Amino acid sequence: MKKWLEKQIVFNGTLRVFAFFAKRKNFTKITYWATQKAAHLNLFLNKPKSASNPESLAKSWQNMMPPDGQKFFKITKVTTDTAYTEIHLHCPLRGTGQVEACYKLMNYDRTLMKAIGGELIVLESQSNSGNNHCKLAIRRKGESIDDLIPAHHKK
């Protein structure tokens, strides 16, 4: 069961279902509930350890993604306080302009990071950036994120 649940094709299918709900305002609570439950299942199956620095947080995030799809989840830069990552999957929200839906969908990743001592911020979303990937920042939980502008706050 674990091997099947960890396949990229299952991840992509789940992403499409969650995106369907995320795009609809009447399903906001369901989207948050479903993404949180899926993240908790991931945490239960993978049992990641808490991480204490940006690099180990980013590597843990990457390791919680499907093993056969690791190439889609890239760590691009690590500084003293921040790990920068990218997701190179074709997101079902790409080009829709629905950055709020992206924020709801990324509750999955934020839940994963919170559980291991981190905080994840989407800096650029495929939904409105025109790019074929998303850009994220990861910091230790409790550190200031005032200098990081989330994609859903940009106008």
Secondary structure, DSSP 4 states (H G I P E B T S, - for coil): -HHHHT-HHHHHHHHHHHHHHHT-GGGHHHHHHHHHHHHHHHHHHH-PPP--SHHHHHHHHHHTS-GGGGGGEEEEEE-SS-EEEEE-S--TTTTS--HHHHHHHTHHHHHHHHHTTEEEEEEE-HHHHSSSSEEEEEEETTS--TT---GGG--
